[in-house]
Amino acid sequence: MRSREIDIKSYSVEELETLAGEIREKILDTVSKNGGHLSSTMGATDLIVAMHFVFDVESDPFLFDVSHQAYAHKLLTDRWDSFDTLRTFGGMCGYTKPSESKYDYYCAGHSSTSISLAVGAAKAIALKGEDRIPVALIGDGSMSAGMVYEALNELGDRKYPVVIILNDNEMSIAKPIGAISKYLSQGMASPFFQKMKKGTEHLLEHLPDSATYLAKRLEESLRLITPGLLFEELGIEYIGPVDGHDIEALVETFTIAKSIGRPVLIHAQTTKGKGYEIAEGTKEHWHGVSPFDLDSGDSLSKGGGKKASTAIFGETLLRLAEKDEKVVGVTAAMPSGTGLSNVMEKYPDRFWDVAIAEQHAVASMGPLAKEGFKPFCAIYSTFLQRGYDQVIHDIALMDLGVAFAIDRAGIVGEDGETHQGVFDISFLRAVPNMTLFAPYNETTMKLAIEFAKDYDHPCAFRYPRGAFTADDNESLPFELGKSQLIQEGKDILFVGYGNGVGRAIETAKVLADITPAIVDLRFVKPLDEEGLRELSLEYKEWFVFSDSVALGGVGSAILEFLSREEISDVKLTTFEYDDQFITHGNTTLVEESLSLLPRQLAERVLARI
């Protein structure tokens, strides 16, 4: 079966159901081999099939919130034959990407943006006088972010024709109750109800004030029997809850929503992992998976090896929390991803998951620091961007002792451009009162966390996805603004920051006839100016290793120092990332494409000297 052969508009309901089953089989087969997002995209398949049947993907903007659930959309739009390249280097992206297909309206990778984008698209469509309808598919988890309600607030006021499909696959906004729920859903979606609702609104507009009492009571009664009171009050038409796996009902509901001519929210309830019994339900493990065995569901990834930096963070924080009741923490919908699950389980009153709400997560930790607690804010590098104003306005401005544990720093592999953790050094270094440091192995990770725990000012430390590249060793405790020379050398100096220290060590091993000195910079703000000044007397050729963008990064910080000190005889080369978004794929292949493997770096060093 090929995607170009799918003439979905001509399908019967039975054929649509068969097609949905084939799509699920294709997704299962590919994700079991390549890894990827499974439970969410399996659960959304029927919704997406119905979307493509009712709406026109050629003209209607399809906006997938986060877009990790859009695999079915990709299979329905010219990518069936190439789907086996999903998330591989040079292959198909795991998220929507306009440069990949004209049917992907917008790039997505972070949550809670779809309704805002739909409002923007609706404005453009209205200004152009075109007959097109933005369609936004958003999961219930994304509804926890304030940006959603900012968009709904304007949409309800402006009344642009937008269709929002709320994919409720975990947290029931309105729990269905058997036949009564089904009756309400069908009633809300029926032409009769919509006609009666419009008639009531028309009546209210034209009746004199003295005659509107009964009409208003009727309208209020209609709202109170529906589960969508919140959306109705915001000015958004509400239909649901509907069965998100009943394609016939979905087609009927979408068709009605398409004809209303005002903003509509369709509340569809689905089952995560639908079609793959092992993954069905709300099991967090099946949200994003590595390759696995289809029959058993067991991961094919080999165990063993070094401990992941996230695990080290979780274990160390738990130990500190056991000793000090002032240690508290927060994460934004990533308790297992940030290593906080065990700490939250043991101390549920001191560690919180605030759902997808990074702005709230950051800001809420400020008063805790002000009241004498020690908050750890554990957020992925790519998601901390979403709370940047709060870092500045609610933490740094008050000089509050919140510690930011920045997970997934550097290249994160298959998730690609929207998730690479490469900007945090650049955007945090500009913030007054902020201290930035980084560990490079298990020992220094523990020391970094202990330093953060006792530091009474805003600080942030970063660490990579998976394990550190460097082996463990003995190391001195962290001291504010102090570096540590870990290898003596001759003529040239390798300056490593965080996981970049490991890369510097590996590169040095390849240089057979040259022994560079290697310094663990530790702090990029404040820099160890005294130590760097001493190193400049002995080493005139410096090379910087850090998993971050070059603009505003570690190399920039050192160059600023050299310029201030008028140290003109030191030549500096940085091996940080160039000014570009970094593609998805196996991390080693991505690094090879950027000439960042140790053998490539060694060649670049030799070419320089």
Backbone torsions as a table, in degrees:
resi	resn	phi	psi	omega
1	MET	NA	133.4	-178.0
2	ARG	-120.6	145.7	-175.4
3	SER	-61.8	-34.6	-177.9
4	ARG	-69.2	-12.2	179.0
5	GLU	-92.4	-2.3	-177.4
6	ILE	-87.3	102.0	174.8
7	ASP	-98.5	75.7	-167.6
8	ILE	-63.0	-27.7	-177.8
9	LYS	-65.0	-22.0	-177.9
10	SER	-94.3	0.0	-174.3
11	TYR	-77.3	148.5	169.0
12	SER	-83.7	170.5	178.0
13	VAL	-59.3	-41.6	-179.9
14	GLU	-62.4	-39.8	179.1
15	GLU	-69.1	-34.9	176.1
16	LEU	-63.9	-40.8	178.8
17	GLU	-65.0	-40.8	176.9
18	THR	-63.4	-43.3	178.6
19	LEU	-60.1	-42.3	178.9
20	ALA	-60.6	-40.2	177.7
21	GLY	-63.9	-41.2	178.7
22	GLU	-65.5	-37.8	178.6
23	ILE	-64.4	-43.2	179.1
24	ARG	-62.3	-40.8	178.6
25	GLU	-62.4	-41.3	179.6
26	LYS	-65.0	-42.9	178.9
27	ILE	-62.6	-47.5	-179.8
28	LEU	-58.2	-47.8	-177.2
29	ASP	-61.9	-42.4	-177.0
30	THR	-72.8	-46.9	-177.2
31	VAL	-67.4	-33.0	177.6
32	SER	-63.6	-24.9	179.8
33	LYS	-95.1	-39.5	-173.1
34	ASN	-100.8	-17.1	-168.6
35	GLY	79.2	168.4	179.3
36	GLY	145.7	-166.9	178.5
37	HIS	-88.0	126.3	-173.1
38	LEU	-114.5	-61.9	-169.2
39	SER	-61.9	-40.7	-177.9
40	SER	-68.3	-41.5	-177.1
41	THR	-74.4	-31.8	174.9
42	MET	-66.4	-41.1	-179.2
43	GLY	-67.9	-27.8	-176.5
44	ALA	-91.8	-1.7	-173.5
45	THR	-58.1	-48.5	-178.4
46	ASP	-63.1	-39.3	177.8
47	LEU	-59.7	-43.4	-176.2
48	ILE	-71.3	-37.8	175.8
49	VAL	-60.2	-46.5	179.0
50	ALA	-64.8	-38.5	176.5
51	MET	-57.3	-48.3	-178.1
52	HIS	-66.9	-29.1	179.7
53	PHE	-74.0	-41.9	-173.4
54	VAL	-86.9	-43.8	-176.4
55	PHE	-97.6	170.7	-175.3
56	ASP	-109.0	102.1	-177.5
57	VAL	-65.4	-18.7	177.8
58	GLU	-69.6	-27.7	-175.9
59	SER	-128.3	-35.0	-179.2
60	ASP	-77.3	125.5	177.2
61	PRO	-63.4	119.9	174.4
62	PHE	-97.5	117.6	-176.7
63	LEU	-116.7	114.8	-177.8
64	PHE	-102.7	114.8	-179.0
65	ASP	-66.7	129.3	-170.6
66	VAL	67.7	-47.2	177.5
67	SER	76.1	8.4	173.7
68	HIS	-70.7	-11.6	-179.5
69	GLN	-99.0	11.3	-169.9
70	ALA	-96.4	16.3	-178.5
71	TYR	-58.7	-40.6	179.3
72	ALA	-61.6	-38.0	176.7
73	HIS	-61.1	-43.0	179.0
74	LYS	-61.9	-41.7	-179.0
75	LEU	-68.1	-26.3	179.4
76	LEU	-88.3	-3.9	-176.9
77	THR	-130.7	77.5	168.1
78	ASP	62.6	20.0	-176.5
79	ARG	-129.0	19.1	-179.5
80	TRP	-61.5	-47.1	-174.3
81	ASP	-70.7	-24.9	-178.6
82	SER	-100.8	5.3	-174.2
83	PHE	-64.8	-23.7	-180.0
84	ASP	-69.4	-8.2	176.1
85	THR	-91.7	6.9	-176.2
86	LEU	-49.9	126.4	174.0
87	ARG	65.7	10.0	176.4
88	THR	-91.9	157.0	-179.9
89	PHE	-61.6	124.6	-177.8
90	GLY	82.9	-4.1	-178.0
91	GLY	-102.9	-157.8	-175.0
92	MET	-73.3	139.0	178.4
93	CYS	-74.3	150.0	178.5
94	GLY	-79.8	-1.2	-179.8
95	TYR	-129.8	170.2	177.9
96	THR	-68.5	143.3	-172.8
97	LYS	-155.4	104.1	-176.5
98	PRO	-54.8	-31.9	179.1
99	SER	-69.4	-15.4	178.2
100	GLU	-87.8	-36.5	-178.4
101	SER	-155.4	142.0	177.5
102	LYS	-66.5	-16.1	-178.8
103	TYR	-84.7	-8.8	173.2
104	ASP	-90.9	106.0	-172.9
105	TYR	-69.7	-35.5	-172.3
106	TYR	-148.2	148.2	172.0
107	CYS	-69.2	142.4	176.5
108	ALA	-150.6	154.7	179.2
109	GLY	-173.6	-26.6	174.2
110	HIS	-102.4	156.8	-171.8
111	SER	-87.3	165.3	166.0
112	SER	72.3	21.4	-179.8
113	THR	-102.2	-16.3	-166.7
114	SER	-63.8	-39.2	-176.4
115	ILE	-71.7	-38.5	174.6
116	SER	-60.2	-43.4	178.8
117	LEU	-64.9	-38.2	178.7
118	ALA	-64.5	-40.1	177.4
119	VAL	-62.6	-44.1	178.1
120	GLY	-61.7	-43.1	178.3
121	ALA	-63.8	-40.4	-179.8
122	ALA	-63.4	-38.3	177.6
123	LYS	-62.7	-44.8	-179.8
124	ALA	-63.4	-42.8	179.8
125	ILE	-62.4	-41.7	179.3
126	ALA	-65.1	-42.8	179.9
127	LEU	-64.9	-31.0	179.5
128	LYS	-87.0	-8.2	178.2
129	GLY	68.3	33.5	-176.9
130	GLU	-101.1	157.6	-179.7
131	ASP	-101.2	76.7	179.7
132	ARG	-135.0	154.6	-176.5
133	ILE	-129.1	117.1	173.5
134	PRO	-66.8	137.6	179.4
135	VAL	-123.5	119.4	-178.2
136	ALA	-112.2	124.7	174.9
137	LEU	-104.8	115.2	-174.7
138	ILE	-129.7	137.8	178.9
139	GLY	-83.4	157.8	-178.4
140	ASP	-62.3	-32.0	178.8
141	GLY	-62.2	-34.0	-179.7
142	SER	-70.8	-16.3	-178.3
143	MET	-73.2	-3.7	179.3
144	SER	-83.9	-9.9	-177.5
145	ALA	-89.8	138.1	-176.9
146	GLY	-61.8	-26.6	-179.1
147	MET	-58.5	-33.4	179.0
148	VAL	-59.5	-44.2	-175.0
149	TYR	-78.0	-25.4	171.6
150	GLU	-63.1	-42.6	179.5
151	ALA	-69.3	-44.7	179.3
152	LEU	-61.7	-36.0	-179.6
153	ASN	-60.8	-45.3	178.7
154	GLU	-72.4	-41.6	-177.9
155	LEU	-60.2	-42.2	179.6
156	GLY	-64.4	-27.5	179.1
157	ASP	-83.1	-41.7	-175.6
158	ARG	-80.8	-26.3	176.7
159	LYS	64.0	32.3	174.7
160	TYR	-66.1	144.0	176.9
161	PRO	-72.1	101.0	178.9
162	VAL	-132.5	138.2	176.1
163	VAL	-107.9	120.7	177.4
164	ILE	-108.8	124.4	176.9
165	ILE	-105.5	110.5	179.5
166	LEU	-89.6	108.6	-179.7
167	ASN	-87.1	96.1	-176.7
168	ASP	-92.8	96.8	-175.5
169	ASN	-114.5	7.3	-177.0
170	GLU	-150.3	-61.2	-178.1
171	MET	-96.8	107.8	-178.2
172	SER	-73.0	113.7	175.7
173	ILE	-66.7	-36.4	174.8
174	ALA	-142.3	103.7	-173.2
175	LYS	-65.8	128.9	-179.7
176	PRO	-70.8	140.8	180.0
177	ILE	-125.3	84.9	172.6
178	GLY	50.8	-136.8	-173.0
179	ALA	-66.5	-33.4	-179.2
180	ILE	-63.2	-44.8	179.7
181	SER	-62.5	-42.6	-179.7
182	LYS	-63.3	-39.5	179.2
183	TYR	-62.9	-45.2	179.1
184	LEU	-63.6	-41.3	-179.0
185	SER	-61.9	-48.4	-179.6
186	GLN	-64.2	-38.7	179.9
187	GLY	-64.8	-42.8	-179.0
188	MET	-65.3	-30.8	-177.3
189	ALA	-87.7	-8.7	-173.1
190	SER	-76.1	147.6	175.4
191	PRO	-57.9	-33.5	-179.5
192	PHE	-60.9	-48.1	-178.4
193	PHE	-63.8	-45.1	-179.3
194	GLN	-62.1	-39.2	178.8
195	LYS	-65.7	-42.9	179.8
196	MET	-64.2	-39.7	-179.7
197	LYS	-64.4	-43.9	177.9
198	LYS	-64.1	-39.0	179.4
199	GLY	-62.9	-41.1	178.9
200	THR	-63.3	-43.8	179.0
201	GLU	-62.8	-41.0	179.6
202	HIS	-63.5	-40.1	179.9
203	LEU	-61.8	-44.0	-179.0
204	LEU	-63.3	-32.6	-177.8
205	GLU	-72.1	-29.7	-170.6
206	HIS	-109.7	-16.3	178.6
207	LEU	-74.5	147.6	173.8
208	PRO	-67.4	158.0	-176.5
209	ASP	-53.7	-36.6	-176.0
210	SER	-68.9	-14.7	-175.6
211	ALA	-113.2	8.6	-173.8
212	THR	-92.9	-6.7	-173.5
213	TYR	-58.8	-52.7	-177.6
214	LEU	-65.1	-38.2	179.8
215	ALA	-64.2	-41.0	178.7
216	LYS	-65.5	-40.5	178.0
217	ARG	-62.5	-37.9	178.5
218	LEU	-63.5	-45.3	179.9
219	GLU	-63.1	-42.9	179.5
220	GLU	-63.5	-38.9	178.7
221	SER	-63.9	-41.0	178.0
222	LEU	-60.5	-41.2	-179.7
223	ARG	-67.4	-39.9	-175.0
224	LEU	-67.9	-25.4	179.5
225	ILE	-86.1	-1.8	179.9
226	THR	-101.5	150.7	177.9
227	PRO	-79.4	-2.3	-174.4
228	GLY	-105.2	33.8	-175.9
229	LEU	-55.7	-42.0	-178.8
230	LEU	-57.5	-48.5	-176.8
231	PHE	-68.8	-38.4	177.6
232	GLU	-60.9	-41.2	-179.9
233	GLU	-66.7	-27.5	177.0
234	LEU	-80.3	-5.8	179.7
235	GLY	92.3	17.3	-179.6
236	ILE	-106.8	126.2	174.7
237	GLU	-62.2	139.5	-177.3
238	TYR	-121.7	132.2	173.8
239	ILE	-129.2	125.6	176.7
240	GLY	142.5	-175.3	-1.8
241	PRO	-75.0	145.4	177.1
242	VAL	-116.7	158.2	179.2
243	ASP	-74.0	112.7	-177.5
244	GLY	-73.7	1.7	176.9
245	HIS	-118.1	5.8	176.0
246	ASP	-98.2	93.8	-172.7
247	ILE	-62.2	-38.2	179.3
248	GLU	-61.2	-45.9	179.0
249	ALA	-65.6	-37.1	179.1
250	LEU	-64.6	-43.7	179.4
251	VAL	-60.3	-45.2	179.1
252	GLU	-62.0	-44.9	-178.1
253	THR	-66.8	-45.4	179.7
254	PHE	-62.4	-38.2	180.0
255	THR	-63.1	-42.3	177.2
256	ILE	-64.2	-46.3	-179.5
257	ALA	-60.1	-37.5	-179.8
258	LYS	-63.0	-30.2	-173.9
259	SER	-91.6	-9.7	-173.0
260	ILE	-68.5	-36.7	177.6
261	GLY	82.2	10.8	177.1
262	ARG	-137.7	170.6	178.6
263	PRO	-64.7	133.2	-177.7
264	VAL	-131.7	136.1	171.7
265	LEU	-112.6	123.2	177.3
266	ILE	-104.0	118.8	-178.6
267	HIS	-93.0	103.9	-178.2
268	ALA	-109.0	129.6	179.5
269	GLN	-101.4	126.2	-176.2
270	THR	-128.8	170.3	177.2
271	THR	-111.4	123.1	176.4
272	LYS	-59.1	139.1	177.4
273	GLY	74.0	14.5	-176.3
274	LYS	-49.9	128.0	179.4
275	GLY	99.1	-11.0	176.6
276	TYR	-131.0	96.1	-168.5
277	GLU	-53.7	-36.8	-177.9
278	ILE	-60.9	-32.9	-174.9
279	ALA	-99.8	-3.9	-175.4
280	GLU	-68.2	143.4	179.9
281	GLY	109.9	-156.2	-173.0
282	THR	-108.4	30.6	-178.8
283	LYS	-72.4	116.4	-176.2
284	GLU	-60.5	-31.3	-177.4
285	HIS	-56.3	-33.5	-172.8
286	TRP	-90.4	4.9	177.8
287	HIS	-65.9	-57.7	175.2
288	GLY	-127.1	128.7	-171.8
289	VAL	-129.6	154.9	167.7
290	SER	-88.2	171.6	179.7
291	PRO	-51.8	142.3	-176.0
292	PHE	-145.3	164.1	177.5
293	ASP	-81.4	123.7	-175.6
294	LEU	-63.2	-36.6	-176.0
295	ASP	-72.0	-43.1	-175.3
296	SER	-100.7	-23.7	-174.6
297	GLY	83.3	0.9	-178.1
298	ASP	-74.0	140.7	179.1
299	SER	-65.5	144.8	177.4
300	LEU	-94.8	-2.6	179.1
301	SER	-69.8	139.2	179.4
302	LYS	-78.2	134.7	178.3
303	GLY	-81.3	-172.1	178.4
304	GLY	83.5	-167.2	-179.1
305	GLY	81.6	-167.7	-177.9
306	LYS	-70.2	153.3	177.7
307	LYS	-73.0	139.0	179.4
308	ALA	-67.2	146.4	-179.4
309	SER	-61.5	-34.6	178.0
310	THR	-61.6	-41.2	178.7
311	ALA	-65.2	-39.6	177.6
312	ILE	-61.9	-43.0	178.9
313	PHE	-60.4	-48.9	-178.4
314	GLY	-60.9	-43.9	-179.4
315	GLU	-66.1	-42.5	-178.9
316	THR	-68.0	-42.0	179.4
317	LEU	-64.1	-38.8	177.5
318	LEU	-61.8	-41.8	179.5
319	ARG	-63.9	-42.7	178.8
320	LEU	-67.1	-37.4	179.8
321	ALA	-67.0	-32.2	177.9
322	GLU	-67.6	-32.2	-177.5
323	LYS	-87.7	-26.5	-172.5
324	ASP	-136.4	112.1	-177.8
325	GLU	-71.6	-7.9	177.4
326	LYS	-81.9	-11.7	179.1
327	VAL	-77.3	122.2	179.5
328	VAL	-132.8	172.7	-178.8
329	GLY	-164.4	165.8	-178.9
330	VAL	-147.0	151.8	170.3
331	THR	-141.5	163.8	-177.6
332	ALA	-115.5	85.5	175.3
333	ALA	71.4	13.4	-178.2
334	MET	-129.0	55.1	-177.9
335	PRO	-63.7	-43.7	179.0
336	SER	-79.2	-36.4	-179.3
337	GLY	-63.8	-28.9	179.6
338	THR	-101.4	0.9	177.6
339	GLY	83.2	12.9	-176.2
340	LEU	-91.7	-4.9	-173.8
341	SER	-54.6	-50.3	-177.4
342	ASN	-67.2	-36.3	179.1
343	VAL	-67.6	-41.1	179.4
344	MET	-65.6	-36.9	179.6
345	GLU	-65.9	-38.8	-178.0
346	LYS	-81.4	-34.3	-177.5
347	TYR	-128.7	67.8	-176.0
348	PRO	-64.2	-19.2	-179.9
349	ASP	-88.1	-6.0	-177.5
350	ARG	-120.7	-12.5	-179.8
351	PHE	-130.9	130.7	-169.7
352	TRP	-129.3	144.8	167.3
353	ASP	-107.2	115.7	-176.2
354	VAL	-98.2	14.2	-178.0
355	ALA	68.7	-167.8	-174.3
356	ILE	-74.7	84.5	-175.7
357	ALA	-155.9	66.2	-175.1
358	GLU	-61.7	-37.6	179.6
359	GLN	-60.4	-47.2	178.9
360	HIS	-64.7	-42.0	-179.2
361	ALA	-56.5	-48.2	-178.1
362	VAL	-66.1	-52.4	-175.4
363	ALA	-62.1	-37.4	-175.8
364	SER	-67.5	-19.9	-179.9
365	MET	-80.4	-19.6	-179.4
366	GLY	-59.5	-53.0	178.9
367	PRO	-60.9	-31.2	177.1
368	LEU	-63.4	-42.9	176.6
369	ALA	-64.7	-40.3	179.5
370	LYS	-62.0	-31.8	-178.9
371	GLU	-88.6	8.5	173.5
372	GLY	98.7	4.7	176.8
373	PHE	-90.4	169.2	178.0
374	LYS	-116.4	95.4	-177.8
375	PRO	-84.3	137.0	169.6
376	PHE	-110.3	123.0	-180.0
377	CYS	-106.1	102.6	-174.1
378	ALA	-97.4	106.8	-176.1
379	ILE	-141.7	142.2	175.5
380	TYR	-59.5	149.5	178.5
381	SER	-53.7	-47.4	-176.7
382	THR	-65.3	-27.8	-178.8
383	PHE	-90.1	-20.4	177.2
384	LEU	-64.5	-25.3	176.1
385	GLN	-54.1	-32.4	-175.9
386	ARG	-72.3	-17.1	179.6
387	GLY	-112.9	26.1	-172.7
388	TYR	-63.9	-42.4	179.7
389	ASP	-62.4	-37.1	179.9
390	GLN	-69.0	-35.0	175.3
391	VAL	-58.1	-44.9	-178.4
392	ILE	-74.2	-55.2	-167.6
393	HIS	-78.0	-37.9	-171.2
394	ASP	-104.2	-11.3	179.7
395	ILE	-119.8	-61.7	-172.7
396	ALA	-68.0	-39.5	-178.9
397	LEU	-59.4	-34.7	178.6
398	MET	-89.3	-4.0	-179.0
399	ASP	55.1	49.4	-176.2
400	LEU	-94.7	143.6	-172.8
401	GLY	-79.5	56.4	174.6
402	VAL	-90.6	132.1	178.7
403	ALA	-102.9	124.7	178.5
404	PHE	-97.7	115.1	176.9
405	ALA	-94.1	103.6	-170.9
406	ILE	-96.0	99.1	179.9
407	ASP	-82.5	162.7	177.2
408	ARG	57.1	40.1	174.7
409	ALA	-78.1	138.2	-178.1
410	GLY	94.6	-161.6	-178.9
411	ILE	-73.7	131.7	-176.7
412	VAL	-107.9	3.2	172.9
413	GLY	88.6	-124.7	-166.4
414	GLU	-67.4	-18.9	180.0
415	ASP	-74.8	-25.9	167.7
416	GLY	76.5	-150.8	-167.0
417	GLU	-51.6	-42.7	-174.0
418	THR	-74.9	-12.3	-173.2
419	HIS	-121.3	-6.3	-178.7
420	GLN	-60.9	131.8	-177.0
421	GLY	-94.0	69.8	-169.5
422	VAL	-117.0	-5.9	-171.8
423	PHE	-103.9	-9.3	-169.2
424	ASP	-63.0	-38.0	179.0
425	ILE	-62.2	-45.4	-176.7
426	SER	-64.7	-44.2	-175.6
427	PHE	-82.6	-20.4	178.1
428	LEU	-89.4	-26.7	-176.5
429	ARG	-64.7	-24.8	-178.2
430	ALA	-81.2	-6.5	-172.7
431	VAL	-90.2	122.3	176.4
432	PRO	-60.2	150.4	179.4
433	ASN	72.9	-2.2	-177.3
434	MET	-91.1	133.8	175.4
435	THR	-110.9	132.8	-176.9
436	LEU	-122.2	130.8	177.9
437	PHE	-149.5	170.3	-175.8
438	ALA	-156.6	138.3	173.4
439	PRO	-87.8	169.0	178.6
440	TYR	-131.9	-3.8	174.6
441	ASN	-155.9	-174.2	-174.2
442	GLU	-62.8	-44.3	-178.6
443	THR	-62.5	-49.0	-178.1
444	THR	-68.9	-25.9	175.5
445	MET	-63.6	-46.8	178.4
446	LYS	-62.9	-41.3	179.3
447	LEU	-65.7	-36.6	179.6
448	ALA	-65.6	-41.5	-180.0
449	ILE	-66.3	-40.0	179.0
450	GLU	-65.8	-38.2	176.5
451	PHE	-63.1	-45.7	-179.3
452	ALA	-60.2	-38.2	-177.6
453	LYS	-61.7	-35.7	-175.8
454	ASP	-98.7	4.9	-176.8
455	TYR	-96.1	127.1	-171.4
456	ASP	-96.9	23.2	179.0
457	HIS	-132.8	166.9	178.3
458	PRO	-60.8	136.0	178.5
459	CYS	-150.4	158.9	179.4
460	ALA	-144.6	134.1	174.5
461	PHE	-127.3	142.1	-172.3
462	ARG	-117.0	151.3	179.1
463	TYR	-154.2	156.5	-169.1
464	PRO	-84.4	165.4	168.8
465	ARG	-69.2	137.6	-178.5
466	GLY	77.8	-149.3	-175.5
467	ALA	-93.5	157.5	172.4
468	PHE	-67.2	152.4	179.0
469	THR	-78.4	-26.4	-175.9
470	ALA	-87.8	147.5	176.0
471	ASP	-72.0	162.7	179.9
472	ASP	-78.2	154.2	178.0
473	ASN	-160.8	177.4	174.7
474	GLU	-79.3	145.9	-177.0
475	SER	-153.1	153.9	179.1
476	LEU	-76.6	151.6	175.5
477	PRO	-59.2	154.3	178.4
478	PHE	-70.6	135.0	175.2
479	GLU	-126.6	130.2	-172.4
480	LEU	-47.9	122.0	175.1
481	GLY	69.6	24.2	-179.6
482	LYS	-118.4	132.8	175.8
483	SER	-94.3	176.9	178.4
484	GLN	-141.4	122.9	176.2
485	LEU	-77.1	119.7	-176.1
486	ILE	-107.6	-8.6	175.9
487	GLN	-153.6	126.5	173.9
488	GLU	-74.8	152.2	179.9
489	GLY	-155.9	-167.6	-177.2
490	LYS	-135.1	132.6	171.8
491	ASP	74.0	-49.6	-174.4
492	ILE	-118.0	154.9	-177.0
493	LEU	-125.7	128.8	171.4
494	PHE	-98.0	121.8	177.5
495	VAL	-105.1	110.9	-179.3
496	GLY	-105.3	142.4	176.1
497	TYR	-128.5	123.6	-179.9
498	GLY	61.4	-134.6	-179.3
499	ASN	-63.0	-15.7	176.3
500	GLY	-64.7	-23.1	177.0
501	VAL	-61.8	-43.5	178.1
502	GLY	-61.4	-39.5	178.6
503	ARG	-66.5	-37.2	177.8
504	ALA	-64.5	-42.0	179.6
505	ILE	-62.4	-45.2	-179.3
506	GLU	-66.2	-38.1	178.2
507	THR	-65.7	-39.6	179.4
508	ALA	-61.7	-33.6	-179.8
509	LYS	-65.9	-29.0	-178.6
510	VAL	-77.6	-25.3	-178.9
511	LEU	-79.9	90.0	-171.0
512	ALA	-62.0	-42.5	-173.2
513	ASP	-101.8	7.2	-177.7
514	ILE	-129.6	134.1	177.3
515	THR	-117.4	98.7	179.0
516	PRO	-78.3	150.9	167.7
517	ALA	-75.4	147.4	179.7
518	ILE	-127.4	126.5	177.8
519	VAL	-117.1	133.3	171.4
520	ASP	-85.7	105.0	-174.2
521	LEU	-62.4	-37.1	179.3
522	ARG	66.5	-61.1	-177.2
523	PHE	-111.9	126.1	172.3
524	VAL	-97.2	-17.0	172.9
525	LYS	-151.6	110.9	-1.0
526	PRO	-79.6	150.6	175.3
527	LEU	-73.8	156.0	173.3
528	ASP	-82.3	79.1	-173.7
529	GLU	-64.3	-39.1	178.7
530	GLU	-63.5	-45.4	-180.0
531	GLY	-65.1	-41.8	179.6
532	LEU	-65.8	-36.8	179.0
533	ARG	-62.9	-41.6	178.4
534	GLU	-66.7	-40.2	179.2
535	LEU	-64.8	-31.3	-178.9
536	SER	-68.1	-20.4	178.3
537	LEU	-74.6	-28.2	-175.3
538	GLU	-103.9	-32.8	-175.3
539	TYR	-118.7	129.1	-176.1
540	LYS	-108.9	-8.1	179.7
541	GLU	-122.7	111.2	-175.9
542	TRP	-112.4	141.6	176.8
543	PHE	-128.6	129.0	-176.1
544	VAL	-103.0	131.9	179.1
545	PHE	-121.3	115.3	178.7
546	SER	-158.4	140.3	179.0
547	ASP	-83.9	71.2	-176.4
548	SER	-158.9	164.5	178.2
549	VAL	-71.0	149.7	-176.7
550	ALA	-71.6	-36.6	-178.6
551	LEU	-67.5	115.2	-179.0
552	GLY	75.4	11.5	-175.4
553	GLY	-91.5	-152.7	-175.5
554	VAL	-67.3	-45.2	178.2
555	GLY	-59.0	-40.4	178.1
556	SER	-61.0	-43.3	-179.6
557	ALA	-61.2	-41.9	-179.0
558	ILE	-70.7	-40.1	177.7
559	LEU	-62.4	-38.1	177.1
560	GLU	-61.8	-41.8	178.5
561	PHE	-63.6	-46.8	-178.8
562	LEU	-61.4	-37.5	178.9
563	SER	-67.9	-44.4	179.5
564	ARG	-60.6	-40.7	-177.6
565	GLU	-83.2	-2.8	-178.2
566	GLU	55.6	43.0	175.8
567	ILE	-93.4	93.6	-171.0
568	SER	-94.5	-10.8	-175.4
569	ASP	-93.8	3.6	175.8
570	VAL	-97.3	125.8	175.8
571	LYS	-99.9	130.0	-175.5
572	LEU	-119.5	132.0	174.0
573	THR	-122.0	129.7	179.1
574	THR	-108.8	137.6	176.7
575	PHE	-103.8	33.3	174.7
576	GLU	-81.0	177.3	-173.8
577	TYR	-77.7	142.6	177.9
578	ASP	-69.9	173.1	-176.1
579	ASP	-78.8	75.4	-179.7
580	GLN	-159.2	157.8	172.7
581	PHE	-80.8	138.6	-172.5
582	ILE	-96.8	130.1	-174.3
583	THR	-69.6	172.5	179.7
584	HIS	-89.2	164.8	176.0
585	GLY	138.5	174.2	175.8
586	ASN	-50.4	131.4	-172.7
587	THR	-56.9	-41.2	-179.9
588	THR	-63.1	-41.7	179.4
589	LEU	-67.6	-38.0	177.7
590	VAL	-64.3	-46.3	179.4
591	GLU	-63.5	-36.8	177.4
592	GLU	-63.0	-40.1	179.7
593	SER	-65.6	-24.0	179.4
594	LEU	-96.7	5.0	-179.1
595	SER	59.9	44.5	-177.0
596	LEU	-116.5	7.8	173.6
597	LEU	-74.1	152.6	-176.3
598	PRO	-51.5	-42.8	-179.6
599	ARG	-65.8	-35.9	178.4
600	GLN	-70.7	-39.7	178.1
601	LEU	-65.5	-37.6	177.9
602	ALA	-62.0	-40.5	178.3
603	GLU	-64.4	-38.6	179.9
604	ARG	-68.7	-35.4	176.7
605	VAL	-65.0	-46.8	-179.1
606	LEU	-62.9	-38.5	179.3
607	ALA	-65.0	-32.9	-178.3
608	ARG	-73.7	-39.1	-174.1
609	ILE	-94.9	NA	NA
